[in-house]
Amino acid sequence: MSTWIVTANGSAVPVLAALAADSVSALVVGSAQAAQAAAEGPVAEVVWIEPEPNTPPEAYAPAAAKAAASAAPEVVIAENTPEGRALAGAVAVALGAAVVPGASAWHTDDGVTRVEYARHGGIVEEVLDVAGPVVVLRDAVGDPPAPTAAAPIRKVPAQGLAATVVDEAQAPTESVDLTAAKTVIGVGRGLKAEADLALIEELAKALRGEIGCTRPLAEGVTWLSKSRYIGMSGATIAPTLYLAIGISGQLQHMAGVRGAKRIVAVNTDDAAPVFAEADYGIVGDLYAIVPAIAAALGT
């Protein structure tokens, strides 16, 4: 089976390459540093397209599609980011390939690729047989494999579309990357007041973790920034430990944490859906449980 990774983010390549069972080539539309980061993954080759200054990666979608089509891969793994989706769409058109978002596993046999993918936020797993090439969209979430010997980098000359970045304005937000955190403490509407976030902050300090939240706390009462919102339209995370505090466990939120290795839930309602997803559950008042956990950890 021939597999290619298509991305504008070279550091995503090692994580995505680990999903493939065979030899992988990476197509990176980005800087020299991005190409070098990709070469550290378990890939046979990095095909590199370097954008002109102030030109977005999306402008090179036709060039990326041409490069991928010339190799005729059976499977293309594209990073599920705005740039990745733009590149994936162009590659899919060039290959005449089906596009499957949320794929969890795939295997090609005799020209047919069987793809397992999640629907409805992860509560349904479907299996799709695709005759011909397929493009799967994946978040680059998880631990990268150990660096390997650097793969060769082959630069491809390419002409981008007439698109130029004329201005960039960063939205006011915290500098937090929940996807990189090993421990995440998620909080929901079980918290009664914004001032009570101090309890969660003490616990996060004790666990050396980051704080995340459900959508209402980020977009309803705005107690926390949108960068901390976890769920179907927020962050998708895969920490070693996810501690859900005062979270009912609705589908929209739990879809974002199903990659966690351990889920521990604290809720007063013993019938809360979160307990069906948790490895461990504590039925009780967070205002008693959280300080007790923090005290046990020595804070």
C-alpha positions in Angstrom: 0.0 0.0 0.0 1.4 3.4 -1.0 0.7 6.2 1.6 1.4 9.9 1.5 0.9 12.5 4.2 -0.1 16.0 3.0 0.3 18.9 5.4 1.6 22.5 5.9 2.8 21.6 9.4 6.0 19.5 9.3 5.8 18.7 13.0 2.6 16.8 12.4 4.2 14.3 10.1 5.8 12.0 12.8 2.4 11.7 14.5 0.5 11.0 11.3 3.2 8.7 9.9 2.8 6.5 13.0 -0.8 5.7 11.8 0.4 4.0 8.6 1.5 0.4 8.5 3.7 0.7 5.5 6.3 3.0 3.9 5.2 6.7 3.9 6.2 9.7 2.0 5.4 13.2 3.2 4.4 16.2 1.1 5.1 19.4 3.1 4.0 22.9 1.9 6.0 25.1 4.3 9.3 26.5 5.4 12.7 24.7 5.5 12.2 24.1 9.2 8.8 22.4 8.5 10.5 20.1 6.0 13.2 19.2 8.4 10.7 18.5 11.2 8.9 16.2 8.8 12.1 14.4 7.9 12.5 13.3 11.5 9.4 11.1 11.3 9.3 7.5 10.1 9.0 8.5 6.5 10.9 7.4 3.4 11.0 10.8 1.8 9.9 14.4 2.2 8.6 16.2 -0.9 9.0 19.9 -0.1 7.2 22.8 -1.6 8.4 26.1 -0.3 5.9 29.0 -0.5 7.0 32.4 -1.5 7.1 35.0 1.3 3.6 36.2 2.3 2.0 33.5 0.3 -0.3 31.1 2.2 0.1 27.3 1.8 -3.4 27.1 0.3 -2.1 28.9 -2.8 0.0 25.9 -3.5 -2.9 23.4 -3.4 -2.7 22.8 -7.2 1.0 22.2 -7.1 0.6 19.8 -4.1 -2.1 18.0 -6.0 0.1 17.6 -9.1 3.0 16.2 -7.0 0.7 13.7 -5.2 -1.1 12.6 -8.3 2.3 11.8 -10.0 3.0 9.3 -7.3 -0.6 7.8 -7.4 -0.8 6.9 -3.7 -3.6 4.6 -2.6 -4.0 6.5 0.8 -3.4 10.1 1.5 -3.4 11.2 5.2 -4.1 15.0 5.5 -3.9 17.0 8.7 -7.4 18.2 9.7 -6.5 21.9 9.8 -7.7 24.8 7.5 -4.5 24.5 5.4 -4.6 20.7 5.5 -8.2 20.6 4.3 -7.5 22.9 1.4 -4.5 20.8 0.3 -6.5 17.6 0.8 -9.4 18.8 -1.4 -7.1 19.6 -4.3 -5.3 16.3 -3.9 -8.6 14.4 -3.8 -9.7 16.0 -7.0 -6.4 15.2 -8.8 -6.6 11.6 -7.7 -10.3 11.2 -8.1 -10.3 10.1 -4.5 -13.0 9.8 -1.8 -12.5 12.0 1.3 -13.2 10.4 4.7 -13.0 12.7 7.8 -12.5 11.2 11.2 -10.9 8.0 10.0 -9.6 5.8 12.8 -8.1 2.9 10.9 -7.7 1.7 7.3 -6.3 -1.1 5.3 -5.9 -1.7 1.6 -6.2 -5.1 0.0 -6.4 -5.7 -3.7 -7.2 -2.1 -4.6 -10.0 -1.7 -2.0 -9.3 0.3 1.1 -11.5 -0.5 4.1 -11.8 2.6 6.3 -13.2 2.8 9.8 -14.4 6.2 10.8 -16.4 7.9 13.5 -19.7 9.6 13.0 -22.0 11.7 15.2 -19.2 12.8 17.5 -17.8 9.3 17.9 -20.8 7.4 19.2 -21.1 5.5 15.9 -18.2 3.7 14.1 -18.8 3.0 10.4 -16.8 0.9 8.0 -16.5 2.0 4.4 -15.0 0.1 1.5 -13.4 2.4 -1.1 -12.4 1.1 -4.5 -9.5 3.4 -5.6 -7.6 6.1 -3.8 -8.9 7.6 -0.5 -8.0 10.8 1.4 -8.4 10.5 5.2 -8.5 13.6 7.4 -6.9 13.2 10.8 -6.0 15.5 13.8 -2.3 15.2 14.6 -3.0 14.3 18.2 -0.9 11.9 20.3 2.7 11.2 21.1 5.1 11.2 18.2 7.4 8.3 17.8 11.1 8.6 18.6 13.0 10.5 16.0 14.5 8.4 13.2 17.4 9.0 10.9 16.6 12.0 8.8 14.8 11.1 5.6 15.9 12.7 2.3 14.2 16.0 1.4 13.4 16.6 -2.3 12.4 20.1 -3.1 9.9 20.5 -5.9 9.8 23.9 -7.7 6.2 25.1 -7.7 4.2 28.2 -8.8 1.5 29.3 -6.4 -1.8 31.0 -7.1 -1.9 34.8 -6.9 -2.7 35.0 -3.2 -0.9 37.2 -0.8 -1.2 37.7 3.0 -1.6 41.4 3.4 -2.4 41.6 7.1 -2.4 39.4 10.2 -4.2 40.3 13.4 -4.1 37.8 16.3 -7.3 37.5 18.2 -6.9 38.1 21.9 -6.5 34.8 23.5 -4.4 32.8 26.0 -1.3 31.0 24.9 -2.4 27.5 25.7 -2.1 24.3 23.8 -4.4 21.6 25.3 -3.4 19.1 22.7 0.2 19.0 24.1 -0.8 18.6 27.8 -0.4 15.3 29.5 -2.9 16.1 32.1 -6.1 18.2 31.5 -8.7 19.2 34.1 -12.0 19.9 32.4 -14.7 21.9 34.2 -18.3 22.4 33.4 -21.5 24.0 34.6 -21.2 22.2 37.9 -19.0 25.1 38.9 -21.3 27.7 40.5 -19.3 30.9 40.1 -16.3 32.3 38.2 -14.5 32.9 41.4 -14.6 29.2 42.1 -12.2 28.6 39.3 -9.6 29.1 42.0 -10.3 25.6 43.2 -9.7 24.2 39.7 -6.5 26.2 39.4 -5.2 24.8 42.6 -5.9 21.3 41.4 -4.3 22.0 38.0 -1.2 23.3 39.8 -1.0 20.1 41.9 -1.3 17.9 38.9 0.9 20.1 36.7 -2.0 20.1 34.2 -3.9 22.5 32.0 -7.5 23.6 32.5 -10.1 23.0 29.8 -13.8 23.5 29.8 -17.2 22.8 28.2 -18.6 25.2 25.6 -20.9 27.1 28.0 -18.0 28.2 30.1 -16.1 29.6 27.1 -19.0 31.0 25.0 -21.8 31.4 27.4 -20.6 32.9 30.6 -17.0 33.4 29.2 -15.3 32.4 32.4 -12.5 30.8 30.3 -11.2 31.6 26.8 -12.3 29.8 23.7 -8.8 28.3 23.4 -9.7 26.1 26.4 -13.0 24.8 25.0 -13.0 21.0 24.4 -15.5 19.3 22.1 -16.7 18.7 18.6 -16.2 22.3 17.5 -13.4 23.0 20.0 -10.2 21.2 20.8 -9.7 17.4 20.4 -7.2 16.2 23.0 -5.5 12.9 24.0 -3.9 13.4 27.4 -2.6 10.7 29.7 -5.2 11.8 32.2 -8.5 13.8 31.7 -10.3 14.8 34.9 -13.9 15.9 34.2 -15.2 18.0 37.0 -18.8 19.1 37.1 -19.3 18.0 33.5 -22.5 16.1 32.6 -20.8 14.3 29.7 -22.9 15.3 26.7 -21.8 14.0 23.3 -20.5 17.4 22.0 -18.0 17.5 24.8 -17.0 13.9 25.1 -16.2 13.6 21.4 -13.2 15.8 22.2 -11.7 13.7 24.9 -12.2 10.1 23.7 -8.5 9.9 22.9 -7.6 10.3 26.6 -5.8 7.3 28.1 -7.7 7.7 31.5 -10.8 9.6 32.2 -11.8 10.4 35.8 -15.2 12.0 36.4 -16.6 14.0 39.4 -20.3 14.7 39.4 -23.1 14.8 41.9 -25.5 13.0 39.5 -24.7 9.3 39.5 -26.7 9.0 36.2 -24.6 11.6 34.4 -23.6 10.4 31.0 -19.9 11.2 31.8 -19.7 8.1 34.0 -20.4 5.8 31.0 -17.3 7.2 29.4 -15.1 7.4 32.5 -12.6 4.8 33.7 -13.1 6.0 37.3 -16.0 8.0 38.7 -16.6 9.9 42.0 -20.2 10.7 42.8 -20.0 13.8 45.0 -19.9 17.5 45.4 -16.9 19.0 43.6 -16.6 21.6 46.3 -15.7 18.8 48.7 -13.9 16.5 46.3 -11.6 18.9 44.5 -10.0 20.4 47.7 -9.6 16.8 49.1 -7.8 15.7 46.0 -5.6 18.8 46.0 -4.8 18.3 49.7 -3.9 14.6 49.1 -1.5 15.8 46.4 0.2 18.0 48.9 -1.0 21.5 48.0 
